[in-house]
Amino acid sequence: MEKLIRLVLQNFTVFLLMVGLIHSGLWLWRSPEKRHRSGIIEALLNYFLLYSVAISYFYNFVVHVFFGEAIAQFIGWADSPFQAEVGFASLGFAVIGILAFRGSFDLRLAAVVGPACFLWGAAAGHIWQILHTSNLAPGNAGTVLYTDILIPVIGFALLKLQQKYPFRS
């Protein structure tokens, strides 16, 4: 059980993305009248925002603010007071994600753009660390690197689909 918990916590971005997909499926299963293209996109975007933005960034807030030394070691960096600053920025993204969960298109766009800037910047930093310092720590060169790139791509794709097929309840 401890190994499973450790695996989930170290790969929280993938885990939360999967939970969001499962929750989307459950929402659609319970709402057969919404099983059309725009309803499916609405469900996917809603639960992407809830899990991959709101909950993911709240988790990021907790680990960086309250477990900074452990998360710095996981990333392969030295602990620093900047850990708390990253944590509080993450708290801001989490709040935006909650507001965007069932919010307007513009709010949803903001909930994807802000984290995308952060994640793509973090991915560039991870790649730089890999190339220049050989930092292959799991929190630098593992799953987090890939999801730093892919989570914004998924978010923008869902936004584009929602723009093309708006949801009407």
Disulfide bonds with the S-S distance in Angstrom:
none
